[in-house]
Amino acid sequence: MMRTYHCFWLLFWAGQPHQSFLTPLPKRTSGFPEKEKILVLSGNSRRDVHRSKRSWMWNQFFLLEEYTGTDYQYVGKLHSDQDKGDGSLKYILSGDGAGDLFIINENTGDIQATKRLDREEKPVYILRAQAINRRTGRPVEPESEFIIKIHDINDNEPMFTKDVYNASIPEMSDVGTFVVQVTATDADDPTYGNSAKVVYSILQGQPYFSVESETGIIKTALLNMDRENREQYQVVIQAKDMGGQMGGLSGTTTVNITLTDVNDNPPRFPQSTYQFRAPESMPPESPVGRIKANDADVDENAEIEYSITEGDGYDMFGITTDKDTQEGIITVKKALDFENKNLYILKVEATNTHVDPRFLYLGPFKDSATVRIQVEDVDEPPVFSRPAYIMEVKEDVPINSVIGTVTAQDPDAAKNPVKYSVDRHTDMDRVFNINSGNGSIFTSKPLDRETLLWHNITVIAAEINNPKQSSRVPVFIKVLDVNDNAPEFAMFYETFVCENAKAEQLIQTLSAVDKDDSYSGHQFSFSLAPEAASSSNFTLQDNRDNTAGIFTRKTRYNRHEMSTYFLPVVISDNDYPIQSSTETVTIRVCACDHRGKMLSCNAEALIHPTGLSTGALIAILLCIIILLVVLFAALRRQRKKEPLIISKEDIRDNIVSYNDEGGGEEDTQAFDIGTLRNPEAIDDNKLRRDIVPETLFMPRRTATARDNTDVRDFINQRLKENDTDPTAPPYDSLATYAYEGNGSVAESLSSLESVTTDGDQDYDYLSDWGPRFKKLADMYGTMDSDKDS
C-alpha cells in the first residue's frame, strides 16, 4: 500500500514593503524576499522551508503598527497542496483577534488586518490556521500555529513622571551640588531601535544649573548663589527619544528650585545713633523706645539678641528682645530724676544668636549703635522724707499736744510750697489733727490705750499751687500706757462658809487683773477695807503673788442669825500713781455635812421658788381642792337650770364675760408661788421650776423677801392693779348679738338656739379634741347620761 503525503502551503506575500514583511531572528536584513515563502506541513510532522543562506524563520511574522491606508492591511496567504482550485477546500483562522481583527478569505486563504494596530496595546498575536473539506467538514491538513508580531514605530514621545518638580538647596552651595533627579519614560519598544532611548537636556535655567543627559540628575552649575539676591529658579528639562537625534520625539517638565537660607549676613543697624525722651515720672519697667538691627536672613538665622555694653545709664536702663519683631525694647530699670541727671548715653549691641561657622570669614555677626536718652522734667507730687512714720504718745497727754512731725518737699526745681492734711477715712473719729503748714500732728481728743492701742492714719501732702499733685504716707501712732486703771477682781466672787466651820479655815482664794501694762510685771496688794478690818468675821491674807486668801475668824456660824456676809476688799497696784479699788466678796452661810460639803443654805428660797413650809403647802393644796369641788358642783347645778332663751323670738343683747383660763397643763410658768412670797423679786432672774438651776446661788439683791407676806392681800392687790390697767391681758369685751330677722334661709346662727333644740346632740367628738377639751367632754357626756337615766 502506498502512503500519500499532503502538504499545506502558507504563502506570505512580501511584494509591498509597507504592508508586511519577514524578518530573520538573528539579524535584520536590508530588503525583502523576492519569492513567496512556503511553510510545508506533511503528515503529522512540520518542517520549515527556508533559504539556506539567510536563515528565515517562517512561523514568526511582523506587521507594521499604525497603518494609515484606506484598504485592509494585507498580512499573508494560506494554501494547501490539496487545494485543486475547485473550491472544495475551506480555510479557517482562529486565535487572537481572528474574525474581528484578522479575517481570512475561506476560498483563497488570504489574511488581512481590518483595524489599525498599536504595539503599545498588544505587541504579539498568536493564531492557528486549518484547511477543511467543504463537503465533509473534515480537516485535510493538521492545524498550524503561527505568530504575528507588531512591528514598532516611533509614535510615543517621552513622558515625565511629574508635570512639575519642586526642590530646594541651601544658598551658597558648591558647584555640582545635587538638586533633584527627573525621570521620563517612553512607551515604544526599548528592544527595537532607538525609539525608547531617552536623552535629557536643559532648555531653561542656565548657567545656574545643569542636567546629566543619561540620568536626569540636576546639579548646581554656579558658585555662591545668594538667596538674598534671588530665591526662586525655574528650570525646564527636555527628554528626547531616538537618542536625541533629529526627528526624535520629546517631552518637557518644569523644576521649581528654591534656595533656602543660611546665616551668611550679620545684623546691621540702619543708623549709628538713636535718640529718645523719657519723662522722669516714668515708672520702672516702662518702655522708653525701640531699636532694630536689620538682618537679610530669615527665621532663626535672623534672630537677634540685644544688650547694653557701655554707657552711664547701664544701671538705669535695660533692653530686651521682641521675639516677634526682632526689635530691641529699651526699658527703665530705676526711677528717673530730672533734677539729678537729665541725659544718659548708652551703647547697644545686636548679635546673631545662631552663627554658622562656615561663614565666619564674612566678618563678626554683630553690630552696635549709640542711644541717647533725654530725661524730661514733669511736675511731680511732694515726696515725704520717709516711706512711713512711727510715733508714740502717752494716753494721758492733754488735748492739742504735738506727738510728731511729718515732712514732705516738692522735688521739682520750682520747690512749690506744700500743705498737709489727714485722710479722714483713716481717722473717722477725728482723734488727731495736723498743722497744714509744718506737718506737726497733734491730738484733738483724749486717748485711751485700753480702748485702742494703735492708731493708723494717712497724711496727705499736696502742692498749694497744684493740689492734684499729692502724695500719701502712713503714720502709725502707738499709745503708751500710764497707770490710770485700778486693779479689780478677775471674776465675781460669791462663796459660802459652813455653819460648822473652824477658825482660820480657808474658804476662798482671790486674784486680780489690771487693764494697764506693766513693764516689770503687776504687783497687787490685798487688804480688808478699814470699816471691816476690826468687826469682820473673816480675815484676809495677802499671798504676795497677786493672790489672797479669805479665812474664817471664828469657829461656828449661824445662818438664821446672818445668812449672808459682804466682805469689802481693797486691791492696790505698785505703779505710779498708785491705783486702788474696793471689791466685794459675797459669803453665804450654809449647812454642810461633816466633810464640808454644802447641803443647804438661805439661797433655797431662790432655788426652790415656793419657799414655804410643808404645813403651809398642805393648807394651800387643801384650799385649792375645796375650791375645785365647789366649782364643779356649781357647774352641775347650772346645767340643770332652764335655758335663758326659750324660743328664737326671745333674743336680746347679752353681756358675756370670758375669764382667762390660763395656759393649761403644759404651762409651767403660769403660776409661781415664789413671787407671792417675794413680791420684790427681780423678774429677769426668775428661775424655772421644770429645770435644774445652772448656778448654786442667785445674784446678790439689795432687798430680801419678807417672811410674813400675806398671800391673800397680795393677790387682791395684784387683781386690783390688773383690773384698773387697760393694757393688761386678758381684755374684757362687750359682745352684742343682734336679731337676725325672719325669713333667712340660714335662719339664726346663734349658738344659744341649740339649747331649745328638741333633738339630742352627740358630743362624743369632744373626746377626740385632746386633753384641753377633756373637761367639756366629761360635762356634756355626763349630761347625756343624766337624760338617759
C-alpha positions in Angstrom: 0.0 0.0 0.0 1.3 3.3 -0.9 1.1 6.2 1.7 0.3 9.6 0.2 1.6 12.8 1.9 -0.2 16.0 1.5 1.5 19.4 2.1 -0.2 22.6 3.4 1.4 25.7 2.0 1.3 29.0 3.8 2.3 31.8 1.4 3.1 35.2 2.6 3.5 38.0 0.1 6.2 40.4 0.6 5.9 42.4 -2.5 4.8 45.5 -0.7 7.4 46.5 2.0 5.0 48.9 3.7 2.3 46.3 4.2 4.0 43.2 5.5 7.5 41.7 5.5 9.5 38.9 7.0 12.4 39.4 9.3 15.1 36.9 10.3 15.6 36.5 14.0 19.3 36.8 14.5 19.9 39.7 12.2 17.8 42.3 10.4 18.4 42.4 6.7 18.0 45.2 4.2 15.5 44.5 1.5 12.7 42.0 1.3 12.4 38.4 -0.1 11.7 38.3 -3.8 9.7 35.0 -3.7 6.9 33.7 -1.6 8.0 31.5 1.3 6.2 28.3 1.9 5.6 26.5 5.2 5.3 22.8 4.3 3.4 20.5 6.6 3.4 16.8 5.7 1.5 14.2 7.7 2.0 14.7 11.5 5.3 16.4 11.1 6.0 20.0 10.3 9.0 21.3 8.5 10.2 24.8 7.9 11.1 25.6 4.4 13.7 28.2 4.4 16.5 29.6 2.4 19.8 28.2 3.4 21.7 31.4 3.2 19.6 33.8 5.2 18.1 31.5 7.8 14.4 32.8 7.6 12.1 31.7 10.3 8.7 31.4 8.7 6.5 30.8 11.7 7.0 34.3 13.0 5.8 37.3 11.1 5.8 41.1 11.5 3.2 43.7 10.8 3.7 47.4 10.9 1.7 49.3 13.6 -0.3 52.4 13.0 -1.2 51.6 9.3 -2.8 54.6 7.8 -4.1 53.2 4.4 -7.7 53.1 3.4 -7.8 49.4 2.5 -7.4 46.5 4.8 -3.7 45.7 5.5 -2.6 42.5 3.8 -1.0 40.0 6.1 -0.4 36.8 4.1 -2.0 33.8 2.3 -2.8 30.2 3.4 -2.6 27.5 0.7 -2.8 23.7 0.9 -1.4 21.3 -1.7 -4.8 19.6 -1.5 -6.4 22.7 -3.0 -7.2 21.9 -6.6 -8.8 25.2 -7.2 -12.2 23.7 -7.5 -13.5 25.3 -4.3 -13.7 22.1 -2.3 -11.5 23.3 0.5 -12.3 25.9 3.1 -9.7 27.9 5.1 -10.4 28.6 8.7 -8.5 31.1 11.0 -8.7 31.0 14.9 -6.8 32.6 17.7 -6.1 36.2 18.9 -8.3 38.6 17.0 -9.5 36.0 14.5 -12.7 37.0 12.8 -12.5 40.6 14.2 -9.1 42.0 13.9 -7.9 39.4 11.4 -10.1 37.9 8.7 -9.3 35.2 6.1 -10.8 34.5 2.6 -12.1 31.0 3.1 -11.7 30.3 -0.6 -8.3 31.8 -1.4 -6.7 31.8 2.2 -5.8 35.5 2.1 -5.4 37.0 5.6 -6.0 40.7 6.2 -5.9 43.1 9.2 -9.2 45.1 9.5 -8.1 47.7 12.1 -5.2 49.9 12.9 -2.9 48.1 15.2 -0.9 49.6 18.2 2.1 47.8 19.5 1.8 49.6 22.9 -1.6 48.0 23.3 -0.7 44.4 22.2 2.6 43.5 20.7 2.0 39.8 19.7 -0.9 37.9 18.3 -1.0 34.0 18.2 -3.2 32.5 15.5 -4.0 29.0 14.2 -4.8 28.1 10.5 -6.5 25.0 9.1 -7.9 23.7 5.8 -11.1 21.6 5.9 -13.1 19.8 3.3 -16.1 22.0 2.5 -18.4 19.0 1.8 -17.4 16.7 4.7 -16.2 19.3 7.1 -13.2 17.3 7.9 -9.7 18.8 8.1 -7.5 17.9 5.2 -4.4 19.3 6.9 -3.3 19.4 10.6 -3.8 22.7 12.4 -0.8 25.1 12.0 0.1 27.8 14.6 1.9 31.0 13.8 2.8 34.3 15.4 2.2 37.8 14.2 4.4 40.5 15.9 3.5 44.1 15.6 6.5 46.0 14.3 7.2 49.2 16.4 7.5 52.6 15.0 8.4 55.8 17.0 5.0 57.0 17.8 5.3 57.9 21.5 7.1 60.8 23.0 8.9 60.6 26.4 6.7 61.3 29.4 8.0 62.7 32.7 6.7 61.1 35.9 5.7 64.5 37.2 4.5 67.6 35.4 6.2 69.9 38.0 9.1 69.1 40.3 9.9 71.1 43.4 13.3 71.1 45.0 15.4 73.2 47.4 19.0 73.6 48.2 20.9 75.8 50.7 22.2 79.0 49.3 25.9 79.4 48.8 26.2 75.7 47.8 29.2 74.4 46.0 29.2 73.7 42.2 27.9 70.2 41.5 25.6 70.0 44.5 22.8 67.5 43.8 19.4 69.2 43.5 16.9 66.6 42.2 16.6 63.8 39.6 13.9 63.8 36.9 12.7 60.7 35.1 11.0 60.3 31.8 9.7 57.1 30.2 8.9 56.1 26.5 6.2 53.7 25.7 7.9 52.5 22.5 9.8 49.2 22.3 13.1 49.5 24.0 14.5 46.4 22.3 13.9 47.6 18.8 15.9 50.5 17.6 16.3 53.8 19.5 12.6 54.7 19.7 12.7 54.4 23.5 16.2 55.7 24.2 15.8 59.0 26.1 18.3 61.8 26.4 17.9 64.7 28.9 18.9 68.3 28.2 18.2 71.7 29.9 16.2 74.3 28.0 15.9 76.9 30.7 18.0 77.5 33.9 21.5 78.0 32.7 24.0 79.0 33.8 22.8 78.2 37.3 22.0 74.5 36.9 22.9 71.6 34.7 21.5 68.1 34.0 23.1 64.8 33.3 21.9 63.6 29.8 21.5 60.0 30.7 20.4 60.0 34.4 18.4 63.3 34.6 20.2 64.4 37.7 20.1 68.2 38.1 23.1 69.9 39.8 24.2 73.4 40.6 26.5 75.0 38.0 27.2 78.4 39.5 29.2 79.2 42.7 27.8 81.2 45.6 24.2 81.6 44.6 22.8 84.1 47.2 19.2 83.8 48.4 19.1 87.4 49.3 19.7 88.3 45.6 17.4 85.6 44.1 15.5 83.0 45.9 13.4 81.2 43.2 14.6 79.5 40.0 12.5 77.8 37.3 14.3 75.2 35.2 12.9 73.5 32.1 14.2 70.0 31.3 13.7 68.2 27.9 13.6 64.4 27.4 14.1 63.3 23.7 14.0 59.8 22.3 15.9 58.4 19.3 19.0 59.1 21.4 18.5 62.8 20.9 18.8 62.5 17.1 17.0 64.7 14.8 13.4 63.5 14.2 13.0 62.1 17.7 10.0 62.9 19.8 10.5 64.9 23.1 8.7 66.0 26.3 9.4 68.7 28.9 8.9 69.2 32.6 9.4 72.2 34.9 11.5 72.1 38.0 11.0 74.9 40.6 14.1 75.3 42.7 14.2 77.3 45.9 17.3 78.5 47.7 17.0 78.0 51.5 18.5 80.5 53.9 21.8 80.1 55.8 23.2 82.7 58.2 25.6 84.5 55.9 24.5 88.0 56.7 25.3 89.8 60.1 22.8 92.2 61.7 23.2 95.9 60.8 21.8 99.0 62.4 20.3 101.4 59.8 21.7 104.3 61.8 24.5 104.8 64.2 22.7 107.0 66.8 19.2 106.8 68.3 17.6 109.5 70.5 14.7 109.0 72.9 12.9 111.1 75.5 11.7 109.8 78.9 9.6 111.8 81.5 11.1 111.5 84.9 7.7 110.2 86.2 8.0 107.1 84.1 7.7 104.1 86.4 10.2 101.2 86.3 9.8 98.5 83.6 8.2 101.1 81.3 9.4 101.1 77.7 11.3 104.1 76.5 11.7 103.2 72.8 12.5 100.5 70.3 15.5 100.0 68.0 16.0 97.4 65.3 19.0 96.0 63.5 18.3 94.6 60.0 19.3 91.1 59.0 18.8 89.9 55.5 18.4 86.4 56.6 15.2 84.8 57.7 13.8 82.6 60.5 16.3 81.6 63.2 19.2 82.9 61.1 17.7 86.4 61.6 17.2 86.1 65.4 19.0 88.9 67.3 20.0 89.4 70.9 20.3 93.0 72.1 22.5 94.1 75.1 23.8 97.3 76.6 27.6 97.1 76.7 28.6 100.6 77.8 27.3 103.9 78.9 26.5 106.0 82.0 22.9 104.6 82.1 24.0 100.9 82.3 22.3 100.5 85.7 19.3 102.8 84.9 18.1 101.1 81.7 17.7 97.6 80.3 17.0 96.2 76.9 15.0 93.1 75.9 14.3 91.5 72.5 10.8 91.3 71.0 10.8 87.7 69.6 8.0 88.6 67.1 9.6 91.7 65.5 13.2 91.2 66.5 13.3 94.7 67.9 15.2 95.8 71.0 12.9 97.3 73.7 14.7 99.8 76.0 13.1 100.0 79.4 13.6 101.9 82.6 15.1 99.9 85.5 15.1 102.6 88.2 13.2 105.8 88.9 14.4 108.8 86.9 15.2 112.1 88.4 15.4 115.1 86.1 17.0 117.3 88.9 19.7 114.7 89.5 20.5 113.7 85.8 18.8 114.6 82.6 20.9 112.8 79.9 22.0 109.2 79.6 24.2 107.8 76.8 24.2 104.0 76.1 26.0 101.7 73.7 23.7 98.9 72.4 25.0 95.8 70.6 23.0 93.5 68.4 24.3 89.9 67.9 23.0 86.9 66.0 22.0 84.0 68.2 22.7 81.3 65.6 26.1 81.7 63.9 27.2 79.4 61.1 30.9 78.7 61.5 31.3 78.2 57.7 30.7 81.9 57.1 32.7 83.5 59.9 35.1 84.7 57.3 32.5 87.2 56.3 33.1 89.1 59.5 31.7 89.4 63.0 28.0 88.7 63.2 27.1 91.7 65.4 26.7 95.5 65.2 26.5 98.3 67.7 24.8 101.7 67.9 24.6 104.7 70.4 21.4 105.5 72.2 20.9 109.0 73.8 18.0 109.2 76.3 16.9 112.7 77.4 15.0 112.9 80.7 12.2 115.4 80.7 11.1 117.4 83.7 7.5 116.9 84.9 5.5 118.3 87.8 6.0 115.7 90.5 4.0 115.3 93.7 5.7 116.1 97.0 8.0 113.5 98.4 8.0 112.6 102.1 11.2 112.2 103.9 10.3 108.7 105.0 8.2 105.9 103.4 6.3 105.6 106.8 6.3 107.2 110.2 6.0 105.6 113.6 5.2 107.8 116.6 4.5 107.2 120.3 2.3 109.2 122.7 1.2 108.6 126.2 -2.5 108.1 126.8 -2.8 110.9 129.4 -1.4 113.7 127.2 -3.6 116.8 127.1 -5.6 117.6 124.0 -3.7 119.6 121.3 -0.4 118.0 122.3 2.1 117.6 119.4 3.1 114.0 119.1 5.3 114.2 116.0 6.0 115.9 112.6 6.0 114.7 109.0 8.0 116.4 106.3 7.5 116.5 102.5 9.1 118.6 99.8 8.4 119.3 96.2 11.2 117.5 94.2 10.9 119.9 91.2 13.2 122.8 90.7 10.3 125.2 91.5 10.1 123.9 95.1 6.4 124.7 95.4 5.1 125.0 99.0 3.3 122.0 100.4 0.2 121.8 102.7 -0.6 118.8 104.9 -3.9 117.1 105.8 -5.2 113.9 107.4 -7.2 111.5 105.4 -10.4 111.4 107.4 -11.2 107.9 106.0 -8.4 106.7 108.2 -9.4 108.8 111.2 -13.1 108.7 111.3 -13.3 109.8 115.0 -11.0 112.8 114.3 -8.7 111.8 117.2 -5.8 113.5 115.5 -5.2 116.7 113.5 -2.2 118.2 111.6 -0.8 121.6 111.1 -1.2 122.2 107.4 1.9 124.4 107.3 4.6 122.5 109.1 3.2 118.9 109.2 3.1 118.6 113.1 0.5 116.1 114.3 -1.4 116.8 117.5 -4.2 115.2 119.5 -7.8 116.5 119.2 -9.5 114.0 121.6 -8.4 112.1 124.7 -6.6 108.8 124.2 -7.1 105.5 125.9 -4.6 102.7 125.4 -7.0 100.2 126.8 -9.6 101.0 124.1 -7.2 101.3 121.2 -3.5 100.6 121.2 -2.5 101.6 117.7 -3.9 104.4 115.5 -3.0 104.1 111.8 -3.7 107.2 109.9 -2.7 108.5 106.5 -1.3 112.0 105.9 -1.7 113.8 102.6 0.9 116.3 101.3 -0.3 118.4 98.3 1.2 121.3 96.4 -0.5 124.6 97.2 -0.4 125.7 93.6 -1.5 122.4 92.1 -3.5 120.3 94.7 -3.8 117.5 92.2 -0.1 116.8 92.8 -0.3 115.0 96.1 1.2 112.0 97.9 0.4 109.9 100.9 2.3 108.4 103.7 1.1 106.1 106.5 1.6 107.2 110.1 1.5 104.6 112.9 0.8 106.1 116.3 1.3 103.9 119.3 -0.5 104.9 122.5 1.8 104.3 125.5 0.3 103.2 128.8 0.0 105.1 132.0 -1.3 103.7 135.3 -4.8 105.1 135.1 -6.8 101.9 135.8 -7.2 100.4 139.3 -6.9 96.6 139.7 -10.1 94.6 140.1 -11.2 91.1 140.7 -10.6 88.6 137.9 -14.2 87.4 138.4 -17.2 87.9 140.6 -16.6 86.1 143.8 -19.5 84.6 145.7 -18.7 81.7 148.1 -20.1 80.1 151.2 -19.0 79.1 154.7 -20.2 76.1 156.6 -22.1 76.7 159.8 -19.7 74.2 161.4 -16.6 75.8 160.0 -13.5 76.0 162.2 -11.4 79.1 162.8 -8.6 80.0 160.4 -10.2 77.9 157.7 -9.5 79.0 154.0 -12.8 79.5 152.2 -11.8 81.4 149.0 -8.7 82.4 147.1 -8.8 85.8 145.3 -6.9 87.0 142.2 -6.9 90.3 140.4 -6.3 91.8 137.0 -5.3 95.2 135.7 -6.0 96.7 132.3 -2.8 98.7 132.4 0.5 97.4 131.2 3.4 96.8 133.5 6.8 96.5 132.1 8.1 94.8 135.2 5.0 92.8 135.9 2.0 93.6 138.0 2.3 93.6 141.8 -1.1 93.6 143.6 -1.7 94.0 147.4 -4.9 92.9 149.1 -6.4 94.1 152.4 -9.7 94.4 154.1 -11.5 97.8 153.9 -10.9 99.8 157.2 -14.6 99.6 158.1 -14.5 95.8 158.0 -11.0 95.2 159.3 -11.9 95.1 163.0 -15.5 93.9 163.0 -15.4 91.3 160.3 -16.0 87.7 161.0 -13.3 86.9 158.4 -9.7 87.7 157.8 -7.7 88.3 154.6 -4.2 87.1 154.0 -2.1 88.6 151.1 0.0 85.8 149.5 2.4 88.3 147.8 1.9 86.5 144.5 -1.1 88.6 143.2 -3.5 86.3 145.1 -5.1 86.5 148.6 -7.0 84.1 150.8 -10.1 84.6 152.9 -10.1 82.8 156.2 -12.7 82.3 158.9 -12.1 84.2 162.2 -14.4 82.2 164.5 -15.5 78.6 164.9 -19.2 78.5 164.1 -21.7 80.5 162.1 -25.5 80.6 162.3 -27.3 81.2 159.0 -30.5 82.1 160.9 -28.7 84.9 162.6 -26.8 86.1 159.5 -27.3 84.3 156.2 -25.0 86.5 154.0 -21.8 88.4 154.6 -20.5 91.1 152.3 -16.7 91.4 152.7 -15.1 94.6 151.2 -11.5 94.0 149.9 -9.1 96.8 148.8 -6.8 95.9 145.9 -3.8 98.2 145.1 -1.1 98.1 142.4 2.6 99.2 142.8 2.8 101.5 139.7 2.9 105.3 139.7 0.5 106.8 140.6 -0.8 104.0 142.8 -4.4 102.9 141.8 -6.7 101.0 144.1 -10.3 99.8 144.1 -12.6 98.2 146.6 -14.3 95.0 145.6 -16.9 93.0 147.5 -16.9 89.3 148.2 -20.3 87.7 148.9 -20.2 84.9 151.6 -23.3 82.9 152.3 -23.7 80.7 155.4 -24.8 77.2 154.5 -25.4 73.9 156.3 -22.7 71.3 155.4 -22.0 67.7 156.3 -19.0 66.5 158.3 -16.8 66.6 155.2 -17.6 70.2 154.5 -19.9 69.5 151.6 -22.7 72.0 151.3 -26.2 70.7 151.9 -28.4 73.8 152.0 -28.3 77.5 152.8 -30.5 80.5 152.7 -30.4 80.5 148.9 -33.1 77.8 149.0 -35.8 80.3 148.6 -34.4 81.3 145.3 -33.5 77.8 144.1 -37.0 76.4 145.2 -39.3 79.3 144.4 -42.1 78.1 146.8 -40.0 79.0 149.9 -42.9 77.8 152.1 -43.0 75.3 154.9 -44.6 71.9 154.4 -47.6 72.8 156.5 -48.3 75.9 154.5 -48.1 74.0 151.3 -50.6 71.4 152.5 -53.0 74.1 153.6 -52.8 75.8 150.2 -53.4 72.5 148.4 -56.5 71.7 150.6 -57.9 75.1 149.8 -57.4 74.6 146.1 -59.1 71.2 146.2 -62.1 72.6 148.1 -62.5 75.4 145.6 -62.4 72.9 142.7 -65.2 70.8 144.3 -67.4 73.8 144.9 -66.9 75.0 141.3 -67.7 71.5 139.9 -71.0 71.4 142.0 -72.0 74.9 140.8 -71.5 73.9 137.2 -73.7 70.8 137.5 -76.5 72.9 139.1 -76.2 75.4 136.3 -76.6 72.7 133.7 -79.9 71.6 135.2 -81.5 75.0 135.1 -83.8 76.2 132.4 -82.2 77.9 129.5 -82.3 81.7 129.4 -83.8 81.8 125.9 -86.9 79.7 125.4 -87.5 80.5 121.7 -85.7 82.1 119.0 -88.0 85.1 119.2 -86.8 85.8 122.8 -83.4 87.0 121.6 -81.8 90.0 123.3 -78.5 91.6 123.8 -76.4 89.8 126.4 -73.2 90.8 128.1 -70.9 87.8 128.1 -67.8 87.8 130.3 -65.0 85.4 129.4 -62.5 84.7 132.2 -58.9 83.8 131.4 -58.3 80.1 131.8 -54.5 80.2 131.6 -52.0 78.2 129.6 -53.2 74.7 130.5 -51.4 71.7 131.9 -48.2 72.4 129.8 -47.8 75.9 131.1 -45.2 75.7 133.9 -44.6 79.4 134.1 -48.2 80.5 134.6 -48.2 80.4 138.4 -45.2 81.0 140.6 -45.9 80.9 144.3 -42.4 82.2 144.9 -43.5 85.6 143.6 -46.2 85.7 146.1 -43.7 85.2 148.9 -41.2 87.6 147.4 -43.1 90.5 145.7 -39.9 92.4 145.2 -38.1 89.6 143.4 -36.5 90.6 140.1 -38.5 89.2 137.2 -35.4 88.9 135.0 -33.8 86.4 137.4 -36.9 84.3 137.8 -35.9 80.6 138.0 -37.7 77.9 136.1 -39.3 75.1 138.2 -39.1 72.5 135.5 -35.2 72.5 135.1 -32.2 72.3 137.4 -30.7 75.8 138.2 -27.4 76.4 136.4 -25.8 78.1 139.4 -26.0 77.4 143.0 -26.6 81.0 144.2 -28.6 83.8 142.7 -27.0 87.2 142.2 -26.9 89.5 145.1 -30.1 91.6 145.7 -30.4 94.8 147.5 -33.5 93.7 149.5 -34.6 90.4 150.9 -38.1 88.9 150.8 -40.4 89.4 153.7 -41.2 86.2 155.5 -44.6 87.4 156.8 -46.2 88.5 153.4 -49.9 87.8 153.4 -50.8 85.8 150.3 -54.4 86.8 150.2 -53.6 90.6 150.4 -51.0 90.3 147.8 -53.4 88.5 145.4 -56.1 91.1 146.0 -53.7 93.9 145.4 -52.5 92.4 142.1 -56.1 91.8 140.9 -56.9 95.4 141.6 -53.9 96.6 139.6 -54.8 94.4 136.6 -58.4 95.4 136.7 -57.5 99.1 136.5 -54.8 98.6 133.8 -56.4 98.7 130.3 -53.3 97.1 128.7 -53.2 94.1 131.0 -54.5 90.8 129.4 -57.0 89.3 129.2 -59.2 92.0 127.8 -62.9 92.0 128.8 -65.1 92.6 125.8 -68.7 93.6 125.2 -70.3 91.1 122.8 -73.6 92.2 121.2 -75.7 89.6 119.3 -78.3 91.4 117.1 -81.6 89.9 115.9 -81.0 88.3 112.6 -84.7 88.5 111.4 -87.2 86.2 109.9 -87.2 84.7 106.5 -83.5 84.0 106.3 -82.6 80.8 104.6 -79.8 80.2 107.1 -82.1 81.2 110.0 -80.3 82.0 113.3 -76.6 81.3 113.6 -76.6 81.8 117.3 -75.3 79.0 119.4 -77.9 79.8 122.0 -80.7 78.3 119.9 -79.1 75.0 120.2 -80.4 74.8 123.7 -84.0 74.8 122.5 -83.4 72.0 120.0 -85.8 69.1 120.6 -83.4 66.5 119.2 -80.5 65.2 121.2 -77.0 66.2 120.1 -74.0 63.9 120.1 -70.9 65.4 121.9 -68.7 62.4 121.7 -66.4 64.2 119.2 -65.2 66.4 122.1 -63.3 63.4 123.4 -61.2 63.4 120.2 -60.1 67.0 120.7 -57.3 66.3 123.2 -56.7 66.9 126.9 -57.7 70.6 126.7 -61.3 69.7 126.0 -61.5 66.7 128.3 -63.5 68.7 130.9 -66.1 69.7 128.4 -66.3 66.1 127.1 -66.9 64.9 130.7 -69.5 67.6 131.4 -71.6 67.0 128.3 -71.1 63.3 128.4 -72.5 63.3 132.0 -75.5 65.4 130.9 -76.4 62.9 128.3 -76.1 60.2 130.9 -78.5 62.1 133.2 -81.0 62.4 130.4 -80.8 58.7 129.7 -81.4 58.0 133.3 
